[in-house]
Amino acid sequence: MKRITLLFTFLITFSCLANAQSVIKGVLQDKTDSTRLIGATVRLTKPGDTTFIRNLLTNTSGGFEFASIQPGSYKLTFTFLGYSELVRNISFNGTNGNMGVVNIPRSVTDLKGVTIKGQEPPTQLKGDTTQYNASAYKTNPDASAEDLVKKMPGITVQNGTVTAHGETVKKVLVDGKEYFGEDATATLKNLPAEVISKIEVFDKMSDQAQFSGFDDGNSYKAINVVTKNGLSNSKFGKVYAGYGTQGLYNAGGSVNFFNGDRRIGLIGMTNNVNQQNFASEDVLGISGGGGGRGGRGGRGGGNNFNVGSQSGINKTNSLGINFQDTWGKKLTVNGSYLFNNKSTENETLTHQVYPNDIADSVRVYNELANSETKNYNHRVNLRLEYKISDKDILMFTPSVSFQKNDAMSHTLGDFKYGDSSLINATDIASTNNNKGYNANTNLLWRHAFDKRGRTFSINFGFRANNRDGESILPSYTTTNYKGGLVTDSTLRETYSNTDGQTYSANFSYTEPVGKGQLEINYRPSISINNADQKAYTIDSTHSELTFDPSLSNLYKNKYTVNNGGLSYRMGNRDKMLIIGVNLQHATLEGDRTFPTDFNLKRSFTNVLPNLMWRQKFNKNSSVRLFYRASTDQPSINNLQDVLSYTNPLFVSTGNPELDQSYSQSLRGGYHYIDTEKGLMFIAGVNVENTNNRVTNRTYIAQQDTVLTPTFTLRKGGQLTKPINVDGYWNARSFFNLGLPLKVIKSNLNTNLGISYTRSPGYVNSTYNVSNTYAYNAGAVISSNISEYVDFTLSYNASFNNVKNNVSTLNNSSYFNGSASANVNLMTKNGWVLNSDLTNQYYSALDNGQSTNYWLWNLSAAKKFLKDNRGELRATVYDLLNQNQSISRSTTELYIEDQRSLVLKQYFMLTFTYRIKSWNKKGTDPEEEMQNDRERMFRRFGPPGGGRPGGPPPGGG
C-alpha cells in the first residue's frame, strides 16, 4: 500500500511541476449573445517557426489554455462551424497570457428572404469514421436502436451478434462513453431509436494506443450512438407486462435518466418465452449447458464469451444498471452491473455421418439428449478517469464476472455401420455443477510533454480466473462383439479446479523524429496457471467410490513474455503510414507433480512486424490496410495430458508438447460514400495464416483400446488430442452497397461475401486437409416513408462447399436461405398492426433431404393515454405452428445435422407504458450543432487524447 501511495504522489507531483509554468489562456464566446462555445478549435503558432504548432478544443466552459509557453510572439487562430475565422496576435512576456473573453462573430450570408430547408445526407465519411444520420432512416415510434441500425448499409444484427463492415462489433458506446460495459446487445435492445441523432462506426483502439496514436494490436470494431439534443434533463424508456396461453409470461422494462453529465440506465426482464435483453458471459466455457457429448475434435474456432438467446425452453430473469457522471472538473465515473439467471429445458436430436473412417465403412452416430440447466451470471464493470492536469490523465478500469452453472442431462447414443448393424451404444445420466469467475483490471497513466508529439504512457494490467467443477457421471456402454452384446457400467465422480493469474505492463514513449513520429514500446507479461483434477470410480472391480490416480492430475504452467519494439508514423489524417517491428522472446514452463513427475521448458523467439496505411482520396472515398503478426500460447486445458469426457464414446486429453502458434493477418477496406446521391459502397478483405496452430488429432478405435488401468475406449469410440499443425488459412471478403429507392421512398442495402478456409488435421495417422468454400449474398429493402408506414424486406442466402483431400466421402455441399418481411402500420388514432413473417429453407440436410418452414408472428395493438404512452397489444406467435431449430456443421470427420426443442405457437396479451419526459427547452439547428461539438470534446478529450489514427498528441 505504501508503494502505491508513493507512486500516486510521484505522478501527481511530477505532473504539477511539469505544468507550473507560463500559460496563454482565455474563454471563447459568441460575439452576438455571449454564448460560451464548446469544442471550438484553437491553434497556437509562432511566426517564423513552422515546427511550432499547438492545437486544442475549448472545454465545456468555452475555455482554452496552452501551458508551458516560452516568451515570444504568437498567433492564435479560432475556428468553429458556423462562425468566421478569428485571428489574434499576442506578444507574450511570460505573465500577460490571460486573454480574458474572446468574442468570435458568426458567419452571415444574406439570402434576402430565401429559406433553405437542409437535409443531412444518410451517410458521411469523417476521417476514419463512417457516420449514419438517424433522421435519414425512418422507423416506427416504438423502434429500438437495434431496429434502426438494421436499416443502415453495412450493419447487420443476427442471433445477438452485431456486425459492421464485415467485422463483429465488440462494444457500443453512447455519446462516446461505455453503456453497460462491453455488451453491445444491451445498448441496442434497450435504447429507443427516437433519441438517436447519429450512428458512428469506427475502429476503436485501446485507451493507451488511442493516446499514442500507435495501434497495439487490441483494436476492434465499435459503434458510437450519438443522442439528440435536448436530453440533458430527461427520462425515457418503457415498462411492459404480458400473459399468454400455456402459462407463458413476459414482463420487464428499461428506463434512462439523463441529467447533465449524470446518466443512469435501468433494465430488467422476467419471462419464459426465450427473450433476453442482454448477453450473458460464458465464464466457464460451457455455453448451452448439459449434453451428453464431450471432447469431440475437429471444429477449432475461437472464444466467444457472449451467449445470446439459445434453443430450448428458457426462463430468464435479468437486471442491469448503468451509471455515469462527472464529479467535479477532474473525475469521470462510469460503471455497470448486470445479473442474469436462465433456466433451460432442451431436447436435442443429433445425427452424424462418418464416411470411410474405420474398416472402409460408413459409421453413423445418433443421439437423443434431454437436459435441464440453471445458469447464473453477475457482471461488474467500472471505469474511472482522473484528469490530473491538461497533460496527465489517470485511468482505472476494473471488471469482474461470476458464473454458476448446474446441469442435469440424460443421453442415449449409438454408433452403427451404414447397414444399421450396431457397433456400440451408451446410456448416460450426468450431473454437473460448475462455478467460476474472471477478474481484469488496468491502471493507465498518460502524459503529454510540452513538445508536440512527445508522450509517455504506462499501463499495468492484472487478470485472474478460477473454475471449480463437480461432475457425477453414471454410464452404461454396450459393445457388439461377435459373441454377442457386452455392457459395462461405471459411476465416476470428478472434481476439478483451474486458476490463473496474468501480470502485464505496457510502456510506450513517442518522440517526433524528422517529419514523423517514433514510438518505443516494451510489453512484458507473465501468466501462471494451475490445474487440479481428482477422479473417483465405481465399476465392476470396485463396490464403492475409489480414488482413481490414472484419471487425476496436478499440473502447473508458466508463460513469460518479453516484447519490445519500434514503430514509425508518417503523414496526417488523410494520408498516413505506420511501420513497426517487435522482437518477442517467450518461455513456456510446465510442471506435473501427479500422478507422475514431468517437467518441460521451451523458449520461442519471434519477429513480429506490423503495418498500417490509410489514404483518403477525397471527401467521398478512402482505403485502409492493416498487417500484424502475433503469437498465442496453448491453454492449460490443452497442455495437461489427463483424460476428460462426458460421454465414454468421445474422450479427450491434452498434450504437454504443444508449441505456441504464430499468426499473420492482413486486413484491408475501401469506403466510398456519395452524400449527394445517398450511395454507399464498402469492400473489405481479411486474410489470416497460422503455423503451429493448435488443432485436434482424432483417433478412431479400431478395437477396444486400454487408455488407463480404469478406462477402456470401446471399438468405434474417439480420442481427441491437441497437436500443432502448419498451413491454416482463412480468407474472407465482403461487399456492401447501399442506395436510396426514391420511387418507393425506401433504401436498398445489398451484401456479398466469399470466404475460404484451409484447415489441416489428422484422422488416426492420416493427414487430411479440409477446404471450406462459403458464399453468401443478401438484400434488404427498408422503408423511409414515415413513422406510420414502416417495413423491412430481406433475403439472405449462403452456400457452403466442403472438400477433403483424403476423406473425400465426407465432402458436403449445403444451402441455406432466409427470407423475411416485417411490416408495421399505424393509424393517426393509435391503431397498430405488425406482421413479422420469416421463411427458412435448408437443403442437403439428413443425407440430401431439404427442410422448409415458415415462422409468422402477428399482432394488433391500440395506443391510448396521454401522448399515446399506453398500448394494449394482442399477439400470436408462430401463427402457422411450424417453428423449428435446425443446424448443420461439417468437419474433416463427420457431417452433423442437429435439431433442438423450440417454443411453439402461443398467444399473449401485453400492456406497455412508455416513459417520455423530455427537457422543456426548445432546440434549433444551432443548438444541435453546439451539442454535437460538446459530445466530440467529451469523447476525444483535450489535446493528447486524440481519436484513433489522429495526429500525434502532446500539443498537436
KADALIN-V684973 format. One record per backbone hydrogen bond with DSSP energy under -1.0 kcal/mol. CO is the residue of the C=O (numbers start at 1). NH is the residue of the N-H. E is the energy in kcal/mol with one decimal. If there is no record, write none. Layout:
co & nh & e
CO & NH & E
CO & NH & E
//
This chain:
co & nh & e
1 & 5 & -2.4
2 & 6 & -2.6
3 & 7 & -2.3
4 & 8 & -2.4
5 & 9 & -2.4
6 & 10 & -2.5
7 & 11 & -2.6
8 & 12 & -2.5
9 & 13 & -2.5
10 & 14 & -3.0
11 & 15 & -2.4
12 & 16 & -2.3
13 & 17 & -2.4
14 & 18 & -2.3
15 & 19 & -1.0
19 & 21 & -1.9
22 & 69 & -2.1
24 & 66 & -3.1
25 & 99 & -3.1
26 & 64 & -2.3
27 & 102 & -3.6
28 & 37 & -1.9
29 & 104 & -2.3
30 & 34 & -1.7
35 & 30 & -2.9
40 & 58 & -2.1
41 & 79 & -2.4
42 & 56 & -1.7
43 & 77 & -2.4
44 & 54 & -2.3
45 & 75 & -2.7
46 & 49 & -2.5
49 & 52 & -1.1
54 & 44 & -3.3
56 & 42 & -2.7
58 & 39 & -1.6
59 & 62 & -2.4
62 & 28 & -2.8
63 & 59 & -2.5
64 & 26 & -1.9
66 & 24 & -2.1
72 & 92 & -2.8
74 & 90 & -2.5
75 & 45 & -2.6
76 & 88 & -2.9
77 & 43 & -2.5
78 & 86 & -2.4
79 & 41 & -2.2
80 & 83 & -2.3
82 & 107 & -2.3
86 & 78 & -3.4
88 & 76 & -3.6
90 & 74 & -2.8
92 & 72 & -2.3
97 & 25 & -2.2
100 & 27 & -2.6
102 & 29 & -2.5
104 & 31 & -2.1
105 & 84 & -2.0
111 & 114 & -1.5
122 & 133 & -2.4
124 & 131 & -3.1
126 & 129 & -2.0
129 & 126 & -3.0
130 & 201 & -2.6
131 & 124 & -2.7
132 & 199 & -2.6
133 & 136 & -1.8
134 & 137 & -2.0
140 & 143 & -2.0
143 & 193 & -2.3
144 & 148 & -1.8
145 & 149 & -2.5
146 & 150 & -1.5
148 & 151 & -1.5
149 & 152 & -1.3
152 & 155 & -1.6
154 & 165 & -2.9
156 & 163 & -3.0
158 & 161 & -1.9
161 & 158 & -2.4
162 & 169 & -3.3
163 & 156 & -2.7
164 & 167 & -1.7
167 & 164 & -3.0
171 & 223 & -2.0
173 & 225 & -3.1
174 & 177 & -1.5
177 & 174 & -3.1
180 & 183 & -1.7
182 & 184 & -1.0
183 & 187 & -1.2
184 & 188 & -2.0
185 & 189 & -2.3
186 & 190 & -1.3
187 & 191 & -1.2
188 & 146 & -2.1
191 & 145 & -2.5
192 & 195 & -1.2
193 & 196 & -1.8
195 & 228 & -2.8
197 & 134 & -2.0
198 & 226 & -2.6
199 & 132 & -3.6
200 & 224 & -2.9
201 & 130 & -2.4
202 & 222 & -2.7
204 & 220 & -1.8
206 & 210 & -2.8
207 & 211 & -1.2
208 & 212 & -2.2
209 & 213 & -2.8
220 & 204 & -3.0
221 & 170 & -2.1
222 & 202 & -2.1
223 & 173 & -3.4
224 & 200 & -2.6
225 & 175 & -3.2
226 & 197 & -3.3
226 & 198 & -1.9
230 & 919 & -1.4
232 & 260 & -3.4
234 & 258 & -3.1
235 & 917 & -3.1
236 & 256 & -3.0
237 & 915 & -2.3
238 & 254 & -2.5
239 & 913 & -3.0
240 & 252 & -2.3
241 & 911 & -2.8
242 & 250 & -2.1
243 & 909 & -2.3
245 & 248 & -1.5
248 & 244 & -3.1
249 & 272 & -1.8
250 & 242 & -1.9
251 & 270 & -2.9
252 & 240 & -2.8
253 & 268 & -2.3
254 & 238 & -2.6
255 & 266 & -2.9
256 & 236 & -1.9
257 & 264 & -2.5
258 & 234 & -1.9
259 & 262 & -1.9
262 & 259 & -3.1
263 & 324 & -2.0
264 & 257 & -3.3
265 & 322 & -2.7
266 & 255 & -2.5
267 & 320 & -2.8
268 & 253 & -2.4
269 & 318 & -2.8
270 & 251 & -2.6
271 & 316 & -2.8
280 & 307 & -2.6
281 & 283 & -1.7
286 & 289 & -2.5
305 & 282 & -2.7
307 & 280 & -1.6
313 & 345 & -2.0
314 & 274 & -1.3
315 & 343 & -2.6
316 & 271 & -2.2
317 & 341 & -3.0
318 & 269 & -2.1
319 & 339 & -3.3
320 & 267 & -2.4
321 & 337 & -2.5
322 & 265 & -2.6
323 & 335 & -3.1
324 & 263 & -2.8
325 & 333 & -3.2
327 & 331 & -1.5
330 & 387 & -3.0
331 & 327 & -3.0
332 & 385 & -2.5
333 & 325 & -2.4
334 & 383 & -2.6
335 & 323 & -3.3
336 & 381 & -2.4
337 & 321 & -2.4
338 & 379 & -2.3
339 & 319 & -2.3
340 & 377 & -2.7
341 & 317 & -2.7
342 & 375 & -2.7
343 & 315 & -2.8
344 & 373 & -2.5
345 & 313 & -2.9
346 & 371 & -2.4
347 & 901 & -1.2
348 & 369 & -2.3
349 & 899 & -2.5
350 & 367 & -2.1
351 & 897 & -2.5
352 & 365 & -2.6
353 & 895 & -1.5
354 & 363 & -3.0
358 & 361 & -1.9
362 & 418 & -1.5
363 & 354 & -3.5
364 & 416 & -2.5
365 & 352 & -2.9
366 & 414 & -2.2
367 & 350 & -2.4
368 & 412 & -2.5
369 & 348 & -2.7
370 & 410 & -2.7
371 & 346 & -2.3
372 & 408 & -2.6
373 & 344 & -2.9
374 & 406 & -2.6
375 & 342 & -2.5
376 & 404 & -2.1
377 & 340 & -2.2
378 & 402 & -2.9
379 & 338 & -2.5
380 & 400 & -2.3
381 & 336 & -2.4
383 & 334 & -2.0
384 & 396 & -2.6
385 & 332 & -2.7
386 & 388 & -1.2
386 & 394 & -2.9
391 & 448 & -2.3
392 & 388 & -1.1
392 & 389 & -1.8
393 & 446 & -2.5
394 & 386 & -3.4
395 & 444 & -3.1
396 & 384 & -2.7
398 & 382 & -2.2
399 & 440 & -2.8
400 & 380 & -2.8
401 & 438 & -2.3
402 & 378 & -2.6
403 & 436 & -2.2
404 & 376 & -2.8
405 & 434 & -3.0
406 & 374 & -2.9
407 & 432 & -3.0
408 & 372 & -2.8
409 & 430 & -2.3
410 & 370 & -2.5
411 & 428 & -2.7
412 & 368 & -2.7
413 & 426 & -3.1
414 & 366 & -2.1
415 & 423 & -2.9
415 & 424 & -1.2
416 & 364 & -3.0
417 & 420 & -2.6
421 & 417 & -2.6
423 & 480 & -2.5
424 & 415 & -2.7
425 & 478 & -2.9
426 & 413 & -2.2
427 & 476 & -2.1
428 & 411 & -3.0
429 & 474 & -1.3
430 & 409 & -2.2
431 & 472 & -2.9
432 & 407 & -2.9
433 & 470 & -2.5
434 & 405 & -3.1
435 & 468 & -3.2
436 & 403 & -2.6
437 & 466 & -2.0
438 & 401 & -2.8
439 & 464 & -2.6
440 & 399 & -2.5
441 & 462 & -2.3
442 & 397 & -2.5
443 & 460 & -2.7
444 & 395 & -3.1
445 & 458 & -2.0
446 & 393 & -2.0
447 & 456 & -2.6
451 & 454 & -2.1
454 & 449 & -2.5
455 & 510 & -2.1
456 & 447 & -2.8
457 & 508 & -2.6
458 & 445 & -2.4
459 & 506 & -1.8
460 & 443 & -2.5
461 & 504 & -2.4
462 & 441 & -2.4
463 & 502 & -2.7
464 & 439 & -3.1
465 & 500 & -2.2
466 & 437 & -1.9
467 & 498 & -2.1
468 & 435 & -2.4
469 & 496 & -2.4
470 & 433 & -2.9
471 & 494 & -2.6
472 & 431 & -2.4
473 & 492 & -1.5
474 & 429 & -2.0
475 & 490 & -2.5
476 & 427 & -2.3
477 & 488 & -3.1
478 & 425 & -2.6
479 & 486 & -2.5
481 & 484 & -1.8
484 & 481 & -2.7
486 & 479 & -3.0
488 & 477 & -2.4
490 & 475 & -3.0
491 & 538 & -2.7
492 & 473 & -3.0
493 & 536 & -2.8
494 & 471 & -2.6
495 & 534 & -3.0
496 & 469 & -2.7
497 & 532 & -2.8
498 & 467 & -2.9
499 & 530 & -2.9
500 & 465 & -2.2
501 & 528 & -2.8
502 & 463 & -2.3
503 & 526 & -2.4
504 & 461 & -2.8
506 & 459 & -1.9
507 & 522 & -1.9
508 & 457 & -2.4
509 & 520 & -3.0
510 & 455 & -1.3
511 & 518 & -3.2
513 & 516 & -2.0
516 & 513 & -1.5
517 & 569 & -3.0
518 & 511 & -2.5
519 & 567 & -2.0
520 & 509 & -2.4
521 & 565 & -2.2
522 & 507 & -2.9
524 & 505 & -2.0
525 & 561 & -2.9
526 & 503 & -2.7
527 & 559 & -2.7
528 & 501 & -2.4
529 & 557 & -2.4
530 & 499 & -2.1
531 & 555 & -2.9
532 & 497 & -2.4
533 & 553 & -2.8
534 & 495 & -3.0
535 & 548 & -3.2
536 & 493 & -2.8
537 & 546 & -1.6
538 & 491 & -2.7
539 & 542 & -1.1
546 & 537 & -2.5
548 & 551 & -1.1
549 & 552 & -1.4
553 & 533 & -2.8
554 & 593 & -2.0
554 & 594 & -1.0
555 & 531 & -3.0
556 & 591 & -2.8
557 & 529 & -2.7
558 & 589 & -2.8
559 & 527 & -2.5
560 & 587 & -2.4
561 & 525 & -2.2
562 & 585 & -2.5
563 & 523 & -4.3
564 & 583 & -3.0
565 & 521 & -2.4
566 & 581 & -2.4
567 & 519 & -3.2
568 & 579 & -2.3
569 & 517 & -2.2
570 & 577 & -2.4
574 & 616 & -3.5
575 & 572 & -2.4
576 & 614 & -2.7
577 & 570 & -2.6
578 & 612 & -2.5
579 & 568 & -2.8
580 & 610 & -2.6
581 & 566 & -2.0
582 & 608 & -3.4
583 & 564 & -1.9
584 & 606 & -2.7
585 & 562 & -2.4
586 & 604 & -3.0
587 & 560 & -2.4
588 & 602 & -2.7
589 & 558 & -2.4
590 & 600 & -2.1
591 & 556 & -1.7
592 & 598 & -2.2
594 & 554 & -2.1
598 & 592 & -3.2
600 & 590 & -2.3
602 & 588 & -3.2
604 & 586 & -3.1
606 & 584 & -2.9
608 & 582 & -1.8
609 & 629 & -1.6
610 & 580 & -2.7
611 & 627 & -2.6
612 & 578 & -3.1
613 & 625 & -2.6
614 & 576 & -2.8
615 & 623 & -2.4
620 & 673 & -2.8
621 & 617 & -1.1
621 & 618 & -1.3
622 & 671 & -2.7
623 & 615 & -2.6
624 & 669 & -2.5
625 & 613 & -2.6
626 & 667 & -3.1
627 & 611 & -2.6
628 & 665 & -2.7
630 & 663 & -3.1
632 & 661 & -2.7
635 & 639 & -1.2
636 & 640 & -1.7
638 & 655 & -3.8
640 & 642 & -1.7
644 & 652 & -2.4
647 & 650 & -2.3
649 & 718 & -2.7
651 & 720 & -2.3
652 & 644 & -2.3
655 & 658 & -1.4
661 & 632 & -1.6
662 & 691 & -2.6
663 & 630 & -2.6
664 & 689 & -2.5
665 & 628 & -2.1
666 & 687 & -2.9
667 & 626 & -3.4
668 & 685 & -2.2
669 & 624 & -2.7
670 & 683 & -2.3
671 & 622 & -2.1
672 & 681 & -3.1
674 & 678 & -1.5
674 & 679 & -1.5
679 & 674 & -2.9
680 & 738 & -3.1
681 & 672 & -2.5
682 & 736 & -3.1
683 & 670 & -3.2
684 & 734 & -2.3
685 & 668 & -2.6
686 & 732 & -3.0
687 & 666 & -2.9
688 & 730 & -2.3
689 & 664 & -2.5
690 & 728 & -1.9
691 & 662 & -2.5
693 & 725 & -1.9
695 & 723 & -3.1
697 & 721 & -2.3
698 & 764 & -3.9
699 & 719 & -2.2
701 & 716 & -2.9
705 & 713 & -3.1
708 & 711 & -1.0
711 & 707 & -1.9
711 & 708 & -2.0
713 & 705 & -2.9
714 & 717 & -2.6
717 & 701 & -2.6
718 & 651 & -3.0
719 & 699 & -3.1
720 & 653 & -1.9
721 & 697 & -3.2
723 & 695 & -2.6
725 & 693 & -2.3
728 & 690 & -2.2
729 & 758 & -2.9
730 & 688 & -2.8
731 & 756 & -2.7
732 & 686 & -3.0
733 & 754 & -1.6
734 & 684 & -2.4
735 & 752 & -2.1
736 & 682 & -2.7
737 & 750 & -3.1
738 & 680 & -2.8
739 & 748 & -3.2
741 & 746 & -2.1
745 & 784 & -2.8
746 & 741 & -4.0
747 & 782 & -2.2
748 & 739 & -2.4
749 & 780 & -2.9
750 & 737 & -2.3
751 & 778 & -2.4
752 & 735 & -2.4
753 & 776 & -2.6
754 & 733 & -2.4
755 & 774 & -2.4
756 & 731 & -2.9
757 & 772 & -2.7
758 & 729 & -1.8
759 & 770 & -2.4
761 & 768 & -3.1
762 & 698 & -2.0
763 & 766 & -2.3
766 & 763 & -2.4
768 & 761 & -2.5
769 & 805 & -1.7
770 & 759 & -2.9
771 & 803 & -3.0
772 & 757 & -2.2
773 & 801 & -2.6
774 & 755 & -2.6
775 & 799 & -2.8
776 & 753 & -3.0
777 & 797 & -2.9
778 & 751 & -2.6
779 & 795 & -2.1
780 & 749 & -2.8
781 & 793 & -2.9
782 & 747 & -2.8
788 & 826 & -2.3
789 & 786 & -1.1
790 & 824 & -3.2
791 & 783 & -2.9
792 & 822 & -2.8
793 & 781 & -3.2
794 & 820 & -2.5
795 & 779 & -2.2
796 & 818 & -2.9
797 & 777 & -2.3
798 & 816 & -2.6
799 & 775 & -2.5
800 & 814 & -2.2
801 & 773 & -2.9
802 & 812 & -1.9
803 & 771 & -3.5
806 & 808 & -2.4
807 & 810 & -1.7
808 & 811 & -1.7
812 & 802 & -3.7
814 & 800 & -2.7
815 & 843 & -2.2
816 & 798 & -2.5
817 & 841 & -2.7
818 & 796 & -2.7
819 & 839 & -3.2
820 & 794 & -2.5
821 & 837 & -2.6
822 & 792 & -2.6
823 & 835 & -2.6
824 & 790 & -2.3
825 & 833 & -2.7
827 & 830 & -1.7
830 & 863 & -2.8
831 & 827 & -2.6
832 & 861 & -2.7
833 & 825 & -2.9
834 & 859 & -2.6
835 & 823 & -2.9
836 & 857 & -2.7
837 & 821 & -2.6
838 & 855 & -3.1
839 & 819 & -2.2
840 & 853 & -2.3
841 & 817 & -2.7
842 & 851 & -2.7
845 & 849 & -1.4
849 & 845 & -2.2
851 & 842 & -3.2
853 & 840 & -2.7
855 & 838 & -2.6
856 & 879 & -3.5
857 & 836 & -2.9
858 & 876 & -2.8
859 & 834 & -2.6
860 & 874 & -2.9
861 & 832 & -2.8
862 & 872 & -2.0
864 & 870 & -2.5
865 & 868 & -1.8
866 & 869 & -1.5
869 & 914 & -2.5
870 & 864 & -2.6
871 & 912 & -2.6
872 & 862 & -1.9
873 & 910 & -3.0
874 & 860 & -2.2
875 & 908 & -2.6
876 & 858 & -2.3
877 & 906 & -1.3
878 & 881 & -1.6
885 & 900 & -1.7
887 & 898 & -2.4
889 & 896 & -3.0
894 & 891 & -2.6
895 & 353 & -2.0
896 & 889 & -2.1
897 & 351 & -2.6
898 & 887 & -2.0
899 & 349 & -3.0
901 & 312 & -2.7
906 & 877 & -2.9
907 & 245 & -1.9
908 & 875 & -2.9
909 & 243 & -2.0
910 & 873 & -3.0
911 & 241 & -2.1
912 & 871 & -1.9
913 & 239 & -2.2
915 & 237 & -1.9
917 & 235 & -2.2
924 & 928 & -2.2
925 & 929 & -2.2
926 & 930 & -2.3
927 & 931 & -2.6
928 & 932 & -2.2
929 & 933 & -1.9
930 & 934 & -2.0
931 & 935 & -2.1
932 & 936 & -2.1
933 & 937 & -2.1
934 & 938 & -2.3
935 & 939 & -2.4
936 & 940 & -2.5
937 & 941 & -2.5
942 & 945 & -2.0
947 & 950 & -2.3
953 & 453 & -1.7
//
